[in-house]
Amino acid sequence: MEQKIKAVQYGVGKMSLYTMRYMLEKGIEIVGAVDINPEVIGKDVGEILGQEKIGVVVTSAENAKEMMQNTKPDICVITTRSLIAELEEPYMLCAELGINAISTCEEAFYPQNSNPTLTSKIDELAKKNNCTITGTGYQDIYWGQLITSIAGSTQKITKIKGSSSYNVEEYGIALAEAHGAGLTLDEFDKQIASVDKMSDEERQALINNGEYAPSYMWNVNGWLCSKLGLTVISQTQKCVPQTHTEDIYSSTLGMTVKAGDATGMSAVVTTKTKEGITIESECIGKVYAPDEFDKNVWTVEGEPTTTITVEKPETVELTCATVVNRIPDVINAEPGYVTTEKLGDLQFKLKM
């Protein structure tokens, strides 16, 4: 009988309600869970999912190492923060213990172009202990594989242009804060947009020091260039606050965003390549008004020009299903920090 994949869930918040359920439905055995929230520490995973208890309780992060040494998981699924620096502790722990890890961290999708120093550090330790570390999520297909597949049916490309919007309410407080939701416009300018107001040299210095805060498309453009074999010669980003004419309550932030304050942001990343192809991608993340909904639109311009539109994608579910379906790819990959364009096209997995 084939042995079950054993997994640990690191971060027991909104996203984990899907990743844990999806893993169990696919036949993966959850052997541990980790969080810092005292309200969930000690609770059974089944209880958190609204199901029968499965005999696995949430462990405090300070005891994560001991728990993983005892349970010996094949994979650790991390659904916590949005910047790779915020994942250094769990990523390095997994690399130290030789445990494969996959995360929904947006920067982790292609961190080589935003925090190469930490990426190399994780890569070196993972290779030493024969495990694979990566990041994935909604962008793996809808900002990545879908676009490169269209490119594969195009004779000549001059530009790739994309725009994707999503409701920050659905992803937790870390993502909402990263988008400047709830800030006044003055606060947004100082805390979020200030990273755009610098020279290329200043930006590169921040990147080299691991201090740069990229928008999600910064890493997506790097992934696309790597997948398509393009050579980046310049890359810039511009973050613009989004507002609404009426007050909007955010349950995630636990506050009312006043009319005229930032409900989130639009971030446009423009990448120019040696091959003459420009990639211009925009992500719009904000607290939605009642009439707003997710939308994903990409155009590959050239011969021929093709546009694909996905309206109202279930981005949370798509993110978590992508993570779970990627698990066998990560387990079977070469050791090190390996981004998903190196793991092959994502495939549906009936059971694991």
N, C-alpha and C positions, 0 to 999 in steps of 0.2 A: 504494500500500500504506500502511495506517495506521501511523503511527510508534508504536513501543513507549513505554510509560511507563518512565522511568528513575528508579530509586530508590537512596537511600543508607540503609543500616542503621546506626543510631547506638546502640551498646550490643550486644555480641555475647555475651549470656548465655543463660539458660534460655529466655526468651520468644522470643528471636530465632531459635532453632532452628525455631520454627513460622512466625514472620512471614516469614523468608527463604524457607523452603520453599514457603509458600503463595503468596508473590509470584511465585516462579519458575513454579509450577504454573499461575498465572493469566496468565502471559505477560508479566509485568513484568520488565524488565531491571535487575538489580542492578549498579550501576556503582561502588559503593564501600561500605566498612564502616568503622566507627570504634569503638575501645575504648581503655581505659586499662590493661588487663591485659596484661602482657608475655608471658604464655603464649599469647595468641591473636594479638597483633600480628605481622604478617608472614605469617600463615597464609592460605591460599586459602579463600574462602567455601565452595566445593564440598567441600573437605577437612573443614571444620568440620561440614558437614551430612552427612558420610559418603558423599558422592557424588564424581563426577569433578570435577576442578578446572575452574573457569570463568574463570580468569585475573584474578580480582579478589581482592586481598589486604586484610586488615584493617590500617587506618592508625591510628597513634597519635593521640589526641585533640588533641595539640598541633599536628598537621599537618592537622587536619580542614578548616580554611578553604582551604588551598591545594588539597587534593584535590577539594573541592566546587566551587571555582572552575574547576578543570580539567575535571571530569566533567559539570558543569551538570545536576544531577538535577532532575526535576519534583517530587519529594517526598522528604522525609527522615522515616524511621520511627524513632522514639526509644523504646527499651524499657530504661530505666535505673532511675530512682528514682521515689518516690511523692509527693513534694512539689514544687510548681511552682518554688519557690526553688532546688531542686536541679537544675532544668532551665533555669535562666536562661541559662547559657552556650550550650547547643545551640540553644535557642529564639531567643535574640538573634542568634546567628550566622546561623541560617536567615533571620531577618527582615532582617538586614543585607544578605545576599546575594540576597534576593528568592526564596528557595526555600520552597515549601510544606512544612509539617511537621505530623505527627500523632504522638501519644504515648499510651502505656498509663498514663502518670502519673495516678493516681486523682484527685488534687486538680485536675488540668488539665481534668477533665470539666466543671467549672463553678467556676473559680477567682475569679469576680467577688465571691463572698460570703465568701471566706477570705483572699485576697491581691489586693485590687483595684488597689493601686499598681503592682505588678509586671505584672499583667494589662494595665493601661492602657499601661504602658511598651512591652510587647511589641506590643500592638495598634497603637500609634502608628507604630512602626518598620515593622511589616508592611504597614500601609496606605501608608506612604511608598514602600515598595519593591514594592508590588503582589503580595503573597503572602498565604496564609492559614495560620494556626496554630490547632491544636485539640487536644483530648484525647478519647479514646474507650476502648472496651473492653467487658468483660462487662456493665457497668452500662448501656451505651447501649440494649440491648434488655431485659435481665432486671430492671433496676431503673428503667428509663425507658420506652421505647417500648411494652413489653408492658403496663405499668400505665396509660399514657395511652390506649392502645387500649381497655382495659376501661372506663376512665372515659368514653370516647366512646359506650359503649352503656349508660350509666347516666343516669337522669333527674335524680336528686338525690344529692349526695355529702356525707356528714357527716365521714367520716374515711377516710384511706388508711393502712393499716398493713402494714409489710413486714418480713421477716426473711430474711437470707441468710447461709449459713455456707460457709467455704472453708478448705482446708488451706494454711497459709502455707508449708509445705515445697515447694509446687509453683511458687512465684513468685520465689524468690531471697531473699538475706539482707536486702536493704533493706526489703522488706515485712514479713519476720519480725520485724526489730528495731522497726519502726514499731508493731507490735502488742504489744510488750513481751515477746515470747517469750523465755524463759530468765531473766527477772528474778525476784528474790525479790519477795514481796508488798510489802515496804517500798520496794524500788527502784521497783516499778511505781507505787506511790502517789506517789513523788516525781517520777518521770520522765514518766509517762503521765497518771495521773489528776489531777495537779495543775492541769492546764489547765481542769478542770471547776469548780475551787474558786475562782471569781472572779465579780465582778459583771458585769452586761451592759456597763457602761462600761469596765471593765478589759479585757474580751474585745474590745470594739470597738477599743480603742486598739492592742491587739496585731494585730488584723486590718488596721488602717490602716497599721501599721508593717511589715506582712509577716512578723510573728513568730508568728502563730497556727498551731498544728498541728491541723488538723481531722481528724476521723474521715472515712472515705469517704462515709458517708451525709450528712454535712454538705453536701457539694457536690451529692450526688444530690437532696436535698430542694430545693435552690436550682434545679436543672435542672427538676425536676417542677413547681415553682411557675411558672417561666418558661414552660414548655410549656403549662401549663393556664391561664395568664393570672391567677394568684393573686398577691395582694399580701402579702408577709411582714410581720408585725408583731412577731414574736419567734421566736427559735430558740435552743435549748439542747442540750447533749450531755452524756452521762454514760458514762464508760468504766469497765468492771468487769472485773477479771482473771478468766481462766478457768484452772482447775487440774485436775489429775488425781491419782488416788489412788496411782498407781504411777509410777516413773521412765519417761520417754519419751526415746528418742534422736532428736535432730534432725540429719540429715545437712546441712541447709542452714546451721545455726548451728555445726555441728561440735562439738556438746556434748550431754550428757545433761541434760535438764530434770528436776530432782529433783521427786519427789512433793510436792505442796503449793506449788511455785513456779508462776509464770505460764507456761502453755503458749501464751498469746495473750490476746485480750480480746474482750469484747462492747461495742460502742459503740451507744448508743441516742440518736438525734437526734429532737427533737420540735419541729415547726414549726407555729406558729399563724398563720392568715391573716385578713385583713380580711373575706374572704368567708365566714368561719365554718367553713372546712374545715381540719381538723388532719391533719398528716402525721407519723406516728411510724414511723421506720425503724430497723432494727437490723442491724448486720453483725457476724458472729462469725467472727473469723479466729484460728486457733490451730494448733499442731502436733497433728495428729490421733492419737488412740489407734487401735488396729487395727480397732475396730468402728464407727468414725465415718465419715461421708461428707457430701458437699456437699448442701445443700438450699436451695431458694429458694421462699418462700411470701409471697404478697401478697393482701391483702383490700381491696377497695373497698367501704366501708360506705355504705349509703343505700338508694335505691330503684332497682333491687334491690341486694342485697348479693351480691358475687361474690368468690370465692376461687380463686386459681390456684396450683398447687403444681408445682414442677419438682424431681424427685428425682434426685440423682446427676448434675447437669449437668457436662459436661466443661469446667470454667471456663477452663482455660488455652487450650484449643483454641478455645472460643467467643470469648474475648478476642482472640486473634490473628486469627481469621477476620473478626471485626468490624473490626479495624484495617485489614486488607487490603481488605475490601469497601467501606470508607469512602473509600479513596484517591481514586477519581474524583470523589466529592462534594467533597472538599477542594480538589482541583485546579480544579474548576469554580465554587467559591464566591467570594463577594465578598472582597476583601482585608481583613485585620485578624485579631484574635483572635475567631474565630467558633465558639461552642459548638454541639454537634451538634443541639440542638433547633431550631436555625435552618437546618440543612442538609437537612431533610426526612427522611422515614422511610428507614431503612436497607433496601437491597435486595440480593438475591443477585446476584453478578456471575459469569458463567460464564468469561469471558475479559476481559482489559483491554488 
